[in-house]
Amino acid sequence: MEETKNNKPAHHYKFGAVRATIWKEKRAAPGGKAFDAWSVVIDRTYKDAAGAWKTTSSLKENDIPKAIAALTRAYAYVCEKGGDEGDGSA
């Protein structure tokens, strides 16, 4: 995933402290046909001992249903936008 090519995510869904961020990258399939490649990053926000906001990919037990909801929405978004046409993984 090349997040540095486009610093702005395509979309995100947040449920409580859990967020699914959707990234889109233009790619070329063998033969040169362009397609959108999608990836999703799941993370959770929390405050550290000093009160500063941090993020982690580690989920607490009660975060799992929130992550499922966020990923379900992210999957629907990617499917609606066209999915991975170039590699057959969607």
HTML snippet that shows the backbone in 3Dmol.js (N, CA, C, O; Angstrom):
<script src="https://3Dmol.org/build/3Dmol-min.js"></script>
<div id="view" style="width:600px;height:400px;position:relative"></div>
<script>
const pdb = `
ATOM      1  N   MET A   1       0.841  -1.171   0.000  1.00  0.00           N
ATOM      2  CA  MET A   1       0.000   0.000   0.000  1.00  0.00           C
ATOM      3  C   MET A   1       0.888   1.237   0.000  1.00  0.00           C
ATOM      4  O   MET A   1       1.857   1.326   0.753  1.00  0.00           O
ATOM      5  N   GLU A   2       0.537   2.185  -0.858  1.00  0.00           N
ATOM      6  CA  GLU A   2       1.315   3.411  -0.970  1.00  0.00           C
ATOM      7  C   GLU A   2       0.515   4.590  -0.459  1.00  0.00           C
ATOM      8  O   GLU A   2      -0.034   5.345  -1.261  1.00  0.00           O
ATOM      9  N   GLU A   3       0.430   4.773   0.833  1.00  0.00           N
ATOM     10  CA  GLU A   3      -0.304   5.888   1.411  1.00  0.00           C
ATOM     11  C   GLU A   3       0.375   7.220   1.137  1.00  0.00           C
ATOM     12  O   GLU A   3      -0.279   8.262   1.169  1.00  0.00           O
ATOM     13  N   THR A   4       1.672   7.205   0.870  1.00  0.00           N
ATOM     14  CA  THR A   4       2.392   8.448   0.669  1.00  0.00           C
ATOM     15  C   THR A   4       2.073   9.092  -0.678  1.00  0.00           C
ATOM     16  O   THR A   4       2.274  10.296  -0.832  1.00  0.00           O
ATOM     17  N   LYS A   5       1.587   8.339  -1.651  1.00  0.00           N
ATOM     18  CA  LYS A   5       1.230   8.905  -2.946  1.00  0.00           C
ATOM     19  C   LYS A   5       0.005   9.795  -2.831  1.00  0.00           C
ATOM     20  O   LYS A   5      -0.107  10.789  -3.548  1.00  0.00           O
ATOM     21  N   ASN A   6      -0.900   9.458  -1.954  1.00  0.00           N
ATOM     22  CA  ASN A   6      -2.113  10.239  -1.744  1.00  0.00           C
ATOM     23  C   ASN A   6      -2.329  10.319  -0.242  1.00  0.00           C
ATOM     24  O   ASN A   6      -2.803   9.363   0.371  1.00  0.00           O
ATOM     25  N   ASN A   7      -1.987  11.445   0.347  1.00  0.00           N
ATOM     26  CA  ASN A   7      -2.062  11.569   1.798  1.00  0.00           C
ATOM     27  C   ASN A   7      -3.478  11.660   2.334  1.00  0.00           C
ATOM     28  O   ASN A   7      -3.676  11.660   3.549  1.00  0.00           O
ATOM     29  N   LYS A   8      -4.457  11.737   1.465  1.00  0.00           N
ATOM     30  CA  LYS A   8      -5.836  11.859   1.906  1.00  0.00           C
ATOM     31  C   LYS A   8      -6.568  10.536   1.684  1.00  0.00           C
ATOM     32  O   LYS A   8      -6.599  10.026   0.564  1.00  0.00           O
ATOM     33  N   PRO A   9      -7.161   9.975   2.749  1.00  0.00           N
ATOM     34  CA  PRO A   9      -7.904   8.729   2.553  1.00  0.00           C
ATOM     35  C   PRO A   9      -9.144   8.963   1.704  1.00  0.00           C
ATOM     36  O   PRO A   9      -9.664  10.076   1.631  1.00  0.00           O
ATOM     37  N   ALA A  10      -9.609   7.891   1.062  1.00  0.00           N
ATOM     38  CA  ALA A  10     -10.825   7.967   0.263  1.00  0.00           C
ATOM     39  C   ALA A  10     -12.043   8.149   1.163  1.00  0.00           C
ATOM     40  O   ALA A  10     -12.981   8.860   0.803  1.00  0.00           O
ATOM     41  N   HIS A  11     -12.032   7.510   2.332  1.00  0.00           N
ATOM     42  CA  HIS A  11     -13.165   7.573   3.252  1.00  0.00           C
ATOM     43  C   HIS A  11     -12.746   6.923   4.573  1.00  0.00           C
ATOM     44  O   HIS A  11     -11.724   6.238   4.636  1.00  0.00           O
ATOM     45  N   HIS A  12     -13.525   7.136   5.610  1.00  0.00           N
ATOM     46  CA  HIS A  12     -13.307   6.390   6.856  1.00  0.00           C
ATOM     47  C   HIS A  12     -14.637   6.223   7.583  1.00  0.00           C
ATOM     48  O   HIS A  12     -15.578   6.995   7.395  1.00  0.00           O
ATOM     49  N   TYR A  13     -14.680   5.196   8.414  1.00  0.00           N
ATOM     50  CA  TYR A  13     -15.829   4.903   9.273  1.00  0.00           C
ATOM     51  C   TYR A  13     -15.316   4.769  10.689  1.00  0.00           C
ATOM     52  O   TYR A  13     -14.310   4.106  10.937  1.00  0.00           O
ATOM     53  N   LYS A  14     -16.018   5.407  11.621  1.00  0.00           N
ATOM     54  CA  LYS A  14     -15.585   5.391  13.021  1.00  0.00           C
ATOM     55  C   LYS A  14     -16.746   4.935  13.902  1.00  0.00           C
ATOM     56  O   LYS A  14     -17.863   5.442  13.802  1.00  0.00           O
ATOM     57  N   PHE A  15     -16.458   3.983  14.748  1.00  0.00           N
ATOM     58  CA  PHE A  15     -17.405   3.473  15.742  1.00  0.00           C
ATOM     59  C   PHE A  15     -16.697   3.527  17.086  1.00  0.00           C
ATOM     60  O   PHE A  15     -15.795   2.734  17.354  1.00  0.00           O
ATOM     61  N   GLY A  16     -17.107   4.459  17.922  1.00  0.00           N
ATOM     62  CA  GLY A  16     -16.413   4.647  19.184  1.00  0.00           C
ATOM     63  C   GLY A  16     -14.970   5.021  18.920  1.00  0.00           C
ATOM     64  O   GLY A  16     -14.695   5.963  18.176  1.00  0.00           O
ATOM     65  N   ALA A  17     -14.050   4.293  19.522  1.00  0.00           N
ATOM     66  CA  ALA A  17     -12.627   4.572  19.356  1.00  0.00           C
ATOM     67  C   ALA A  17     -12.019   3.837  18.162  1.00  0.00           C
ATOM     68  O   ALA A  17     -10.835   4.006  17.871  1.00  0.00           O
ATOM     69  N   VAL A  18     -12.815   3.026  17.471  1.00  0.00           N
ATOM     70  CA  VAL A  18     -12.310   2.206  16.368  1.00  0.00           C
ATOM     71  C   VAL A  18     -12.618   2.877  15.037  1.00  0.00           C
ATOM     72  O   VAL A  18     -13.728   3.355  14.803  1.00  0.00           O
ATOM     73  N   ARG A  19     -11.604   2.902  14.167  1.00  0.00           N
ATOM     74  CA  ARG A  19     -11.768   3.551  12.864  1.00  0.00           C
ATOM     75  C   ARG A  19     -11.219   2.647  11.764  1.00  0.00           C
ATOM     76  O   ARG A  19     -10.156   2.044  11.909  1.00  0.00           O
ATOM     77  N   ALA A  20     -11.964   2.565  10.659  1.00  0.00           N
ATOM     78  CA  ALA A  20     -11.498   1.906   9.442  1.00  0.00           C
ATOM     79  C   ALA A  20     -11.254   3.004   8.413  1.00  0.00           C
ATOM     80  O   ALA A  20     -12.183   3.719   8.038  1.00  0.00           O
ATOM     81  N   THR A  21     -10.028   3.142   7.961  1.00  0.00           N
ATOM     82  CA  THR A  21      -9.661   4.153   6.978  1.00  0.00           C
ATOM     83  C   THR A  21      -9.411   3.466   5.643  1.00  0.00           C
ATOM     84  O   THR A  21      -8.651   2.502   5.553  1.00  0.00           O
ATOM     85  N   ILE A  22     -10.068   3.983   4.610  1.00  0.00           N
ATOM     86  CA  ILE A  22     -10.003   3.386   3.275  1.00  0.00           C
ATOM     87  C   ILE A  22      -9.064   4.220   2.406  1.00  0.00           C
ATOM     88  O   ILE A  22      -9.201   5.440   2.306  1.00  0.00           O
ATOM     89  N   TRP A  23      -8.110   3.537   1.782  1.00  0.00           N
ATOM     90  CA  TRP A  23      -7.143   4.176   0.892  1.00  0.00           C
ATOM     91  C   TRP A  23      -7.330   3.644  -0.518  1.00  0.00           C
ATOM     92  O   TRP A  23      -7.594   2.458  -0.713  1.00  0.00           O
ATOM     93  N   LYS A  24      -7.193   4.529  -1.502  1.00  0.00           N
ATOM     94  CA  LYS A  24      -7.292   4.146  -2.910  1.00  0.00           C
ATOM     95  C   LYS A  24      -5.984   4.480  -3.604  1.00  0.00           C
ATOM     96  O   LYS A  24      -5.404   5.546  -3.396  1.00  0.00           O
ATOM     97  N   GLU A  25      -5.531   3.553  -4.428  1.00  0.00           N
ATOM     98  CA  GLU A  25      -4.314   3.754  -5.199  1.00  0.00           C
ATOM     99  C   GLU A  25      -4.572   3.323  -6.638  1.00  0.00           C
ATOM    100  O   GLU A  25      -5.146   2.260  -6.874  1.00  0.00           O
ATOM    101  N   LYS A  26      -4.160   4.125  -7.579  1.00  0.00           N
ATOM    102  CA  LYS A  26      -4.236   3.749  -8.996  1.00  0.00           C
ATOM    103  C   LYS A  26      -3.098   2.786  -9.297  1.00  0.00           C
ATOM    104  O   LYS A  26      -1.949   3.027  -8.924  1.00  0.00           O
ATOM    105  N   ARG A  27      -3.427   1.706  -9.969  1.00  0.00           N
ATOM    106  CA  ARG A  27      -2.420   0.724 -10.375  1.00  0.00           C
ATOM    107  C   ARG A  27      -2.645   0.350 -11.827  1.00  0.00           C
ATOM    108  O   ARG A  27      -3.677   0.676 -12.413  1.00  0.00           O
ATOM    109  N   ALA A  28      -1.677  -0.332 -12.394  1.00  0.00           N
ATOM    110  CA  ALA A  28      -1.799  -0.821 -13.762  1.00  0.00           C
ATOM    111  C   ALA A  28      -1.646  -2.335 -13.756  1.00  0.00           C
ATOM    112  O   ALA A  28      -0.696  -2.879 -13.192  1.00  0.00           O
ATOM    113  N   ALA A  29      -2.594  -3.000 -14.391  1.00  0.00           N
ATOM    114  CA  ALA A  29      -2.544  -4.452 -14.533  1.00  0.00           C
ATOM    115  C   ALA A  29      -1.552  -4.798 -15.638  1.00  0.00           C
ATOM    116  O   ALA A  29      -1.184  -3.939 -16.440  1.00  0.00           O
ATOM    117  N   PRO A  30      -1.120  -6.062 -15.678  1.00  0.00           N
ATOM    118  CA  PRO A  30      -0.307  -6.469 -16.821  1.00  0.00           C
ATOM    119  C   PRO A  30      -1.073  -6.135 -18.102  1.00  0.00           C
ATOM    120  O   PRO A  30      -2.254  -6.461 -18.225  1.00  0.00           O
ATOM    121  N   GLY A  31      -0.417  -5.505 -19.024  1.00  0.00           N
ATOM    122  CA  GLY A  31      -1.086  -5.056 -20.235  1.00  0.00           C
ATOM    123  C   GLY A  31      -1.422  -3.578 -20.178  1.00  0.00           C
ATOM    124  O   GLY A  31      -1.848  -2.995 -21.176  1.00  0.00           O
ATOM    125  N   GLY A  32      -1.231  -2.961 -18.999  1.00  0.00           N
ATOM    126  CA  GLY A  32      -1.376  -1.527 -18.886  1.00  0.00           C
ATOM    127  C   GLY A  32      -2.735  -0.994 -18.495  1.00  0.00           C
ATOM    128  O   GLY A  32      -2.875   0.218 -18.331  1.00  0.00           O
ATOM    129  N   LYS A  33      -3.751  -1.839 -18.336  1.00  0.00           N
ATOM    130  CA  LYS A  33      -5.071  -1.339 -17.957  1.00  0.00           C
ATOM    131  C   LYS A  33      -5.029  -0.801 -16.516  1.00  0.00           C
ATOM    132  O   LYS A  33      -4.595  -1.495 -15.596  1.00  0.00           O
ATOM    133  N   ALA A  34      -5.480   0.428 -16.343  1.00  0.00           N
ATOM    134  CA  ALA A  34      -5.485   1.051 -15.016  1.00  0.00           C
ATOM    135  C   ALA A  34      -6.681   0.574 -14.203  1.00  0.00           C
ATOM    136  O   ALA A  34      -7.755   0.320 -14.749  1.00  0.00           O
ATOM    137  N   PHE A  35      -6.484   0.455 -12.898  1.00  0.00           N
ATOM    138  CA  PHE A  35      -7.569   0.094 -11.994  1.00  0.00           C
ATOM    139  C   PHE A  35      -7.299   0.689 -10.623  1.00  0.00           C
ATOM    140  O   PHE A  35      -6.167   1.060 -10.311  1.00  0.00           O
ATOM    141  N   ASP A  36      -8.337   0.779  -9.809  1.00  0.00           N
ATOM    142  CA  ASP A  36      -8.215   1.270  -8.445  1.00  0.00           C
ATOM    143  C   ASP A  36      -7.951   0.096  -7.511  1.00  0.00           C
ATOM    144  O   ASP A  36      -8.698  -0.882  -7.509  1.00  0.00           O
ATOM    145  N   ALA A  37      -6.897   0.195  -6.725  1.00  0.00           N
ATOM    146  CA  ALA A  37      -6.592  -0.798  -5.692  1.00  0.00           C
ATOM    147  C   ALA A  37      -6.979  -0.189  -4.349  1.00  0.00           C
ATOM    148  O   ALA A  37      -6.629   0.954  -4.057  1.00  0.00           O
ATOM    149  N   TRP A  38      -7.686  -0.939  -3.551  1.00  0.00           N
ATOM    150  CA  TRP A  38      -8.198  -0.443  -2.274  1.00  0.00           C
ATOM    151  C   TRP A  38      -7.525  -1.173  -1.122  1.00  0.00           C
ATOM    152  O   TRP A  38      -7.231  -2.365  -1.216  1.00  0.00           O
ATOM    153  N   SER A  39      -7.285  -0.455  -0.041  1.00  0.00           N
ATOM    154  CA  SER A  39      -6.809  -1.085   1.188  1.00  0.00           C
ATOM    155  C   SER A  39      -7.495  -0.399   2.361  1.00  0.00           C
ATOM    156  O   SER A  39      -7.916   0.754   2.269  1.00  0.00           O
ATOM    157  N   VAL A  40      -7.598  -1.126   3.456  1.00  0.00           N
ATOM    158  CA  VAL A  40      -8.266  -0.613   4.648  1.00  0.00           C
ATOM    159  C   VAL A  40      -7.338  -0.797   5.840  1.00  0.00           C
ATOM    160  O   VAL A  40      -6.778  -1.872   6.052  1.00  0.00           O
ATOM    161  N   VAL A  41      -7.187   0.271   6.611  1.00  0.00           N
ATOM    162  CA  VAL A  41      -6.396   0.244   7.838  1.00  0.00           C
ATOM    163  C   VAL A  41      -7.368   0.374   9.005  1.00  0.00           C
ATOM    164  O   VAL A  41      -8.196   1.284   9.034  1.00  0.00           O
ATOM    165  N   ILE A  42      -7.262  -0.536   9.961  1.00  0.00           N
ATOM    166  CA  ILE A  42      -8.120  -0.486  11.152  1.00  0.00           C
ATOM    167  C   ILE A  42      -7.251  -0.048  12.330  1.00  0.00           C
ATOM    168  O   ILE A  42      -6.146  -0.558  12.516  1.00  0.00           O
ATOM    169  N   ASP A  43      -7.750   0.893  13.120  1.00  0.00           N
ATOM    170  CA  ASP A  43      -7.003   1.306  14.304  1.00  0.00           C
ATOM    171  C   ASP A  43      -7.958   1.759  15.409  1.00  0.00           C
ATOM    172  O   ASP A  43      -9.161   1.912  15.199  1.00  0.00           O
ATOM    173  N   ARG A  44      -7.386   1.964  16.579  1.00  0.00           N
ATOM    174  CA  ARG A  44      -8.153   2.394  17.757  1.00  0.00           C
ATOM    175  C   ARG A  44      -7.412   3.552  18.390  1.00  0.00           C
ATOM    176  O   ARG A  44      -6.187   3.522  18.506  1.00  0.00           O
ATOM    177  N   THR A  45      -8.156   4.583  18.804  1.00  0.00           N
ATOM    178  CA  THR A  45      -7.551   5.716  19.490  1.00  0.00           C
ATOM    179  C   THR A  45      -7.681   5.539  21.002  1.00  0.00           C
ATOM    180  O   THR A  45      -8.618   4.910  21.494  1.00  0.00           O
ATOM    181  N   TYR A  46      -6.721   6.107  21.718  1.00  0.00           N
ATOM    182  CA  TYR A  46      -6.735   6.065  23.182  1.00  0.00           C
ATOM    183  C   TYR A  46      -5.870   7.204  23.700  1.00  0.00           C
ATOM    184  O   TYR A  46      -5.077   7.779  22.955  1.00  0.00           O
ATOM    185  N   LYS A  47      -6.024   7.526  24.966  1.00  0.00           N
ATOM    186  CA  LYS A  47      -5.169   8.526  25.611  1.00  0.00           C
ATOM    187  C   LYS A  47      -4.112   7.806  26.435  1.00  0.00           C
ATOM    188  O   LYS A  47      -4.413   6.865  27.170  1.00  0.00           O
ATOM    189  N   ASP A  48      -2.869   8.261  26.303  1.00  0.00           N
ATOM    190  CA  ASP A  48      -1.796   7.667  27.099  1.00  0.00           C
ATOM    191  C   ASP A  48      -1.805   8.278  28.506  1.00  0.00           C
ATOM    192  O   ASP A  48      -2.661   9.103  28.825  1.00  0.00           O
ATOM    193  N   ALA A  49      -0.855   7.868  29.334  1.00  0.00           N
ATOM    194  CA  ALA A  49      -0.800   8.318  30.723  1.00  0.00           C
ATOM    195  C   ALA A  49      -0.655   9.829  30.856  1.00  0.00           C
ATOM    196  O   ALA A  49      -1.086  10.407  31.854  1.00  0.00           O
ATOM    197  N   ALA A  50      -0.052  10.473  29.857  1.00  0.00           N
ATOM    198  CA  ALA A  50       0.124  11.923  29.882  1.00  0.00           C
ATOM    199  C   ALA A  50      -1.085  12.666  29.306  1.00  0.00           C
ATOM    200  O   ALA A  50      -1.113  13.896  29.291  1.00  0.00           O
ATOM    201  N   GLY A  51      -2.084  11.911  28.832  1.00  0.00           N
ATOM    202  CA  GLY A  51      -3.278  12.529  28.274  1.00  0.00           C
ATOM    203  C   GLY A  51      -3.205  12.833  26.796  1.00  0.00           C
ATOM    204  O   GLY A  51      -4.107  13.470  26.253  1.00  0.00           O
ATOM    205  N   ALA A  52      -2.144  12.388  26.126  1.00  0.00           N
ATOM    206  CA  ALA A  52      -1.997  12.609  24.685  1.00  0.00           C
ATOM    207  C   ALA A  52      -2.728  11.510  23.914  1.00  0.00           C
ATOM    208  O   ALA A  52      -2.700  10.344  24.308  1.00  0.00           O
ATOM    209  N   TRP A  53      -3.381  11.891  22.813  1.00  0.00           N
ATOM    210  CA  TRP A  53      -4.075  10.914  21.977  1.00  0.00           C
ATOM    211  C   TRP A  53      -3.064  10.102  21.185  1.00  0.00           C
ATOM    212  O   TRP A  53      -2.110  10.654  20.636  1.00  0.00           O
ATOM    213  N   LYS A  54      -3.270   8.799  21.126  1.00  0.00           N
ATOM    214  CA  LYS A  54      -2.426   7.853  20.395  1.00  0.00           C
ATOM    215  C   LYS A  54      -3.316   6.927  19.586  1.00  0.00           C
ATOM    216  O   LYS A  54      -4.523   6.860  19.821  1.00  0.00           O
ATOM    217  N   THR A  55      -2.727   6.209  18.631  1.00  0.00           N
ATOM    218  CA  THR A  55      -3.458   5.181  17.896  1.00  0.00           C
ATOM    219  C   THR A  55      -2.701   3.868  17.994  1.00  0.00           C
ATOM    220  O   THR A  55      -1.482   3.844  18.157  1.00  0.00           O
ATOM    221  N   THR A  56      -3.446   2.782  17.892  1.00  0.00           N
ATOM    222  CA  THR A  56      -2.869   1.444  17.922  1.00  0.00           C
ATOM    223  C   THR A  56      -3.705   0.538  17.033  1.00  0.00           C
ATOM    224  O   THR A  56      -4.883   0.798  16.789  1.00  0.00           O
ATOM    225  N   SER A  57      -3.082  -0.519  16.557  1.00  0.00           N
ATOM    226  CA  SER A  57      -3.820  -1.524  15.796  1.00  0.00           C
ATOM    227  C   SER A  57      -4.322  -2.638  16.716  1.00  0.00           C
ATOM    228  O   SER A  57      -5.027  -3.544  16.272  1.00  0.00           O
ATOM    229  N   SER A  58      -3.960  -2.569  17.984  1.00  0.00           N
ATOM    230  CA  SER A  58      -4.406  -3.552  18.963  1.00  0.00           C
ATOM    231  C   SER A  58      -5.829  -3.215  19.417  1.00  0.00           C
ATOM    232  O   SER A  58      -6.125  -2.066  19.746  1.00  0.00           O
ATOM    233  N   LEU A  59      -6.690  -4.201  19.433  1.00  0.00           N
ATOM    234  CA  LEU A  59      -8.083  -3.999  19.823  1.00  0.00           C
ATOM    235  C   LEU A  59      -8.368  -4.648  21.169  1.00  0.00           C
ATOM    236  O   LEU A  59      -7.857  -5.726  21.474  1.00  0.00           O
ATOM    237  N   LYS A  60      -9.179  -3.989  21.958  1.00  0.00           N
ATOM    238  CA  LYS A  60      -9.678  -4.565  23.204  1.00  0.00           C
ATOM    239  C   LYS A  60     -10.882  -5.454  22.873  1.00  0.00           C
ATOM    240  O   LYS A  60     -11.446  -5.368  21.782  1.00  0.00           O
ATOM    241  N   GLU A  61     -11.255  -6.285  23.801  1.00  0.00           N
ATOM    242  CA  GLU A  61     -12.372  -7.212  23.619  1.00  0.00           C
ATOM    243  C   GLU A  61     -13.638  -6.501  23.131  1.00  0.00           C
ATOM    244  O   GLU A  61     -14.298  -6.973  22.205  1.00  0.00           O
ATOM    245  N   ASN A  62     -13.974  -5.373  23.750  1.00  0.00           N
ATOM    246  CA  ASN A  62     -15.201  -4.655  23.379  1.00  0.00           C
ATOM    247  C   ASN A  62     -15.072  -3.882  22.077  1.00  0.00           C
ATOM    248  O   ASN A  62     -16.069  -3.373  21.563  1.00  0.00           O
ATOM    249  N   ASP A  63     -13.863  -3.783  21.534  1.00  0.00           N
ATOM    250  CA  ASP A  63     -13.658  -3.105  20.254  1.00  0.00           C
ATOM    251  C   ASP A  63     -13.971  -4.002  19.062  1.00  0.00           C
ATOM    252  O   ASP A  63     -14.189  -3.504  17.958  1.00  0.00           O
ATOM    253  N   ILE A  64     -13.995  -5.306  19.268  1.00  0.00           N
ATOM    254  CA  ILE A  64     -14.167  -6.237  18.160  1.00  0.00           C
ATOM    255  C   ILE A  64     -15.484  -6.007  17.407  1.00  0.00           C
ATOM    256  O   ILE A  64     -15.456  -5.948  16.177  1.00  0.00           O
ATOM    257  N   PRO A  65     -16.640  -5.875  18.084  1.00  0.00           N
ATOM    258  CA  PRO A  65     -17.873  -5.599  17.323  1.00  0.00           C
ATOM    259  C   PRO A  65     -17.808  -4.270  16.575  1.00  0.00           C
ATOM    260  O   PRO A  65     -18.362  -4.156  15.481  1.00  0.00           O
ATOM    261  N   LYS A  66     -17.149  -3.273  17.135  1.00  0.00           N
ATOM    262  CA  LYS A  66     -16.995  -1.974  16.461  1.00  0.00           C
ATOM    263  C   LYS A  66     -16.125  -2.129  15.227  1.00  0.00           C
ATOM    264  O   LYS A  66     -16.404  -1.528  14.190  1.00  0.00           O
ATOM    265  N   ALA A  67     -15.075  -2.927  15.330  1.00  0.00           N
ATOM    266  CA  ALA A  67     -14.199  -3.171  14.180  1.00  0.00           C
ATOM    267  C   ALA A  67     -14.959  -3.916  13.086  1.00  0.00           C
ATOM    268  O   ALA A  67     -14.800  -3.612  11.904  1.00  0.00           O
ATOM    269  N   ILE A  68     -15.771  -4.877  13.467  1.00  0.00           N
ATOM    270  CA  ILE A  68     -16.584  -5.612  12.488  1.00  0.00           C
ATOM    271  C   ILE A  68     -17.515  -4.654  11.758  1.00  0.00           C
ATOM    272  O   ILE A  68     -17.636  -4.718  10.535  1.00  0.00           O
ATOM    273  N   ALA A  69     -18.177  -3.763  12.501  1.00  0.00           N
ATOM    274  CA  ALA A  69     -19.082  -2.790  11.885  1.00  0.00           C
ATOM    275  C   ALA A  69     -18.325  -1.861  10.941  1.00  0.00           C
ATOM    276  O   ALA A  69     -18.788  -1.594   9.832  1.00  0.00           O
ATOM    277  N   ALA A  70     -17.169  -1.369  11.371  1.00  0.00           N
ATOM    278  CA  ALA A  70     -16.380  -0.463  10.537  1.00  0.00           C
ATOM    279  C   ALA A  70     -15.883  -1.165   9.282  1.00  0.00           C
ATOM    280  O   ALA A  70     -15.924  -0.590   8.194  1.00  0.00           O
ATOM    281  N   LEU A  71     -15.414  -2.402   9.420  1.00  0.00           N
ATOM    282  CA  LEU A  71     -14.930  -3.152   8.262  1.00  0.00           C
ATOM    283  C   LEU A  71     -16.064  -3.526   7.312  1.00  0.00           C
ATOM    284  O   LEU A  71     -15.873  -3.553   6.097  1.00  0.00           O
ATOM    285  N   THR A  72     -17.237  -3.813   7.859  1.00  0.00           N
ATOM    286  CA  THR A  72     -18.398  -4.114   7.016  1.00  0.00           C
ATOM    287  C   THR A  72     -18.754  -2.904   6.163  1.00  0.00           C
ATOM    288  O   THR A  72     -19.008  -3.034   4.965  1.00  0.00           O
ATOM    289  N   ARG A  73     -18.773  -1.733   6.781  1.00  0.00           N
ATOM    290  CA  ARG A  73     -19.056  -0.504   6.033  1.00  0.00           C
ATOM    291  C   ARG A  73     -17.962  -0.227   5.000  1.00  0.00           C
ATOM    292  O   ARG A  73     -18.250   0.172   3.871  1.00  0.00           O
ATOM    293  N   ALA A  74     -16.711  -0.443   5.395  1.00  0.00           N
ATOM    294  CA  ALA A  74     -15.594  -0.208   4.475  1.00  0.00           C
ATOM    295  C   ALA A  74     -15.691  -1.140   3.271  1.00  0.00           C
ATOM    296  O   ALA A  74     -15.445  -0.725   2.139  1.00  0.00           O
ATOM    297  N   TYR A  75     -16.045  -2.381   3.514  1.00  0.00           N
ATOM    298  CA  TYR A  75     -16.184  -3.345   2.423  1.00  0.00           C
ATOM    299  C   TYR A  75     -17.310  -2.929   1.477  1.00  0.00           C
ATOM    300  O   TYR A  75     -17.157  -3.012   0.258  1.00  0.00           O
ATOM    301  N   ALA A  76     -18.430  -2.486   2.025  1.00  0.00           N
ATOM    302  CA  ALA A  76     -19.546  -2.022   1.194  1.00  0.00           C
ATOM    303  C   ALA A  76     -19.114  -0.813   0.363  1.00  0.00           C
ATOM    304  O   ALA A  76     -19.473  -0.714  -0.810  1.00  0.00           O
ATOM    305  N   TYR A  77     -18.358   0.095   0.947  1.00  0.00           N
ATOM    306  CA  TYR A  77     -17.880   1.275   0.235  1.00  0.00           C
ATOM    307  C   TYR A  77     -17.006   0.863  -0.949  1.00  0.00           C
ATOM    308  O   TYR A  77     -17.198   1.343  -2.066  1.00  0.00           O
ATOM    309  N   VAL A  78     -16.050  -0.024  -0.699  1.00  0.00           N
ATOM    310  CA  VAL A  78     -15.143  -0.467  -1.758  1.00  0.00           C
ATOM    311  C   VAL A  78     -15.919  -1.199  -2.854  1.00  0.00           C
ATOM    312  O   VAL A  78     -15.645  -1.000  -4.038  1.00  0.00           O
ATOM    313  N   CYS A  79     -16.868  -2.030  -2.484  1.00  0.00           N
ATOM    314  CA  CYS A  79     -17.672  -2.737  -3.486  1.00  0.00           C
ATOM    315  C   CYS A  79     -18.477  -1.756  -4.330  1.00  0.00           C
ATOM    316  O   CYS A  79     -18.597  -1.922  -5.544  1.00  0.00           O
ATOM    317  N   GLU A  80     -19.019  -0.749  -3.690  1.00  0.00           N
ATOM    318  CA  GLU A  80     -19.805   0.264  -4.401  1.00  0.00           C
ATOM    319  C   GLU A  80     -18.943   1.054  -5.386  1.00  0.00           C
ATOM    320  O   GLU A  80     -19.407   1.433  -6.462  1.00  0.00           O
ATOM    321  N   LYS A  81     -17.695   1.299  -5.014  1.00  0.00           N
ATOM    322  CA  LYS A  81     -16.794   2.086  -5.855  1.00  0.00           C
ATOM    323  C   LYS A  81     -16.118   1.259  -6.939  1.00  0.00           C
ATOM    324  O   LYS A  81     -15.441   1.825  -7.797  1.00  0.00           O
ATOM    325  N   GLY A  82     -16.277  -0.053  -6.930  1.00  0.00           N
ATOM    326  CA  GLY A  82     -15.746  -0.860  -8.019  1.00  0.00           C
ATOM    327  C   GLY A  82     -14.818  -1.974  -7.635  1.00  0.00           C
ATOM    328  O   GLY A  82     -14.573  -2.867  -8.446  1.00  0.00           O
ATOM    329  N   GLY A  83     -14.294  -1.962  -6.442  1.00  0.00           N
ATOM    330  CA  GLY A  83     -13.432  -3.057  -5.983  1.00  0.00           C
ATOM    331  C   GLY A  83     -12.135  -3.161  -6.769  1.00  0.00           C
ATOM    332  O   GLY A  83     -11.809  -2.290  -7.575  1.00  0.00           O
ATOM    333  N   ASP A  84     -11.404  -4.234  -6.522  1.00  0.00           N
ATOM    334  CA  ASP A  84     -10.145  -4.514  -7.224  1.00  0.00           C
ATOM    335  C   ASP A  84     -10.447  -5.232  -8.532  1.00  0.00           C
ATOM    336  O   ASP A  84     -10.670  -6.443  -8.537  1.00  0.00           O
ATOM    337  N   GLU A  85     -10.456  -4.511  -9.620  1.00  0.00           N
ATOM    338  CA  GLU A  85     -10.727  -5.135 -10.905  1.00  0.00           C
ATOM    339  C   GLU A  85      -9.484  -5.765 -11.517  1.00  0.00           C
ATOM    340  O   GLU A  85      -9.580  -6.657 -12.361  1.00  0.00           O
ATOM    341  N   GLY A  86      -8.320  -5.296 -11.089  1.00  0.00           N
ATOM    342  CA  GLY A  86      -7.107  -5.713 -11.744  1.00  0.00           C
ATOM    343  C   GLY A  86      -6.528  -7.022 -11.256  1.00  0.00           C
ATOM    344  O   GLY A  86      -5.843  -7.706 -12.016  1.00  0.00           O
ATOM    345  N   ASP A  87      -6.786  -7.398  -9.991  1.00  0.00           N
ATOM    346  CA  ASP A  87      -6.130  -8.599  -9.491  1.00  0.00           C
ATOM    347  C   ASP A  87      -7.095  -9.711  -9.100  1.00  0.00           C
ATOM    348  O   ASP A  87      -6.663 -10.778  -8.664  1.00  0.00           O
ATOM    349  N   GLY A  88      -8.389  -9.476  -9.250  1.00  0.00           N
ATOM    350  CA  GLY A  88      -9.370 -10.520  -8.989  1.00  0.00           C
ATOM    351  C   GLY A  88      -9.564 -10.881  -7.545  1.00  0.00           C
ATOM    352  O   GLY A  88     -10.132 -11.935  -7.258  1.00  0.00           O
ATOM    353  N   SER A  89      -9.106 -10.032  -6.589  1.00  0.00           N
ATOM    354  CA  SER A  89      -9.207 -10.391  -5.181  1.00  0.00           C
ATOM    355  C   SER A  89     -10.495  -9.922  -4.522  1.00  0.00           C
ATOM    356  O   SER A  89     -10.756 -10.286  -3.376  1.00  0.00           O
ATOM    357  N   ALA A  90     -11.307  -9.129  -5.205  1.00  0.00           N
ATOM    358  CA  ALA A  90     -12.558  -8.648  -4.589  1.00  0.00           C
ATOM    359  C   ALA A  90     -13.714  -9.538  -4.946  1.00  0.00           C
ATOM    360  O   ALA A  90     -14.840  -9.289  -4.518  1.00  0.00           O
TER     361      ALA A  90
END
`;
const viewer = $3Dmol.createViewer("view");
viewer.addModel(pdb, "pdb");
viewer.setStyle({}, {cartoon: {color: "spectrum"}});
viewer.zoomTo();
viewer.render();
</script>
